[in-house]
Amino acid sequence: MSDDTDTDAQAEAGTAEGQGSVEISEDLARHLENKREELFEKFEIPDGFPPEVLEEAEERTEGVQAEIREEVDEREDLRDLTTWTTDPIDAQDFDDALSIEERDDEYVLWVHIADVTHYVNPDTAMWRSAVERSNTVYLPGYTIHMLPPVLAETVCSLVPNEDRLAHTVEMHLDKENLGYESIDIYKSVIRSDERLTYSQAENRLDDPDAPLHEENKLVHKLADRMHEQRKEDGSLVLNPARDRAHTIIEECMLKANKAVTHTLMWDRGVEAMYRVHPQPSPDEWSEALQEIQDLDGVSIPGSTWDDPRKAVNATLEEAPGRQLDKIQWAVMKVMPRAKYMNDPFGGHHALNFEIYGHFTSPIRRLSDLINHWIVYQNDVPENLVELCDRASDKQKDAEQCEREYKGFLEEVGLDPMAVNNRGIEVVDDDEAEKTL
């Protein structure tokens, strides 16, 4: 199974704070480079951008502030709205930001997404390159970007204290049931007040005197309720121990993604890149639950057997920590792959959403980029089915490439998690021998 039970918490493999890099020898660095090149060839993953793509990206980063000033009159001006980003400590671009208000009978949640399609559209070489790549590929200590970093890390990054073009999803949520009272999706200009790391967001929640404390406290209260509601409704939650900051981002992104694709399906009646996740057969679910039940110290509550997703959720909350990986693996083995389709037929089984799609990460996923274009133009690319298949296939390639690279790291004595979290530093061979 792919990223669909914790879909949009973003790439969370941030560099661990306060830890040094993993040191390796020059010889081992060459081995890793050769292995990456071998995998990129095997899975047809281009590691560099053609000159015309880079030139185009460079050109689009020029005269940015003047262009934004020209755009203000055509957009919603949200620069006075308190707004902030929350990302891993080593994030190179910030493509989503939050704002929130509590009113008498509703919450208003704004999810602002970098307006990538203002710069990358079907007439550009960058678009054609994004279609070829289809997603950013994250290997431990190495990233192959979908869009040129010179664009993604500048005009498409919602950095603090600078005006940025965004695509905003404004959701008015009923205080009682958190249902959508109204959804509005529009182009905006925003100005982020601060860029928080996940650990900083955690600290803000605990410090009443810190900036953005009240906003983070309010959005966590809402996100926690949304999370519990999802579980009650039967959404599969394979990571029950997620911290508060991750819960905020995950739940707000899920709510925004769902709002956009519901709007496309029900209000506009257009095709889009929907995320469809088939369910395992009853026999496959029974096999997974039996494997979980047989684990030492694990017991599935009797009242939950009728709904396997609720059974797994309840079991994960009570199971000994040493068994969590085995429970997760038993579930993942029987889960079909999620895929992109131009029709939401069948819905998303793991999330238990009738209609779902991606919108909140247009810098790193083709599906989100396409959905931004459809929302903006209210027009569907003629080759949408082909694009759906392409995005599904390339995601599978990226996951397999990551799996094989992690396996290779283990073969040469490196911990993929440590490399992922801390990055690599190449030292001369004498120094490397001292640390091995």
PyMOL commands that set and color helices and strands:
alter all, ss='L'
color gray80, all
select helices_A, chain A and resi 26-42+51-60+64-74+116-118+125-133+149-152+198-206+213-233+244-268+282-293+302-304+308-318+321-334+366-377+384-411+416-422+429-435
alter helices_A, ss='H'
color red, helices_A
select strands_A, chain A and resi 22-25+76-77+84-87+96-102+106-114+137-139+142-144+163-174+180-191+194-197+274-276+339-341+424-427
alter strands_A, ss='S'
color yellow, strands_A
deselect
rebuild
show_as cartoon
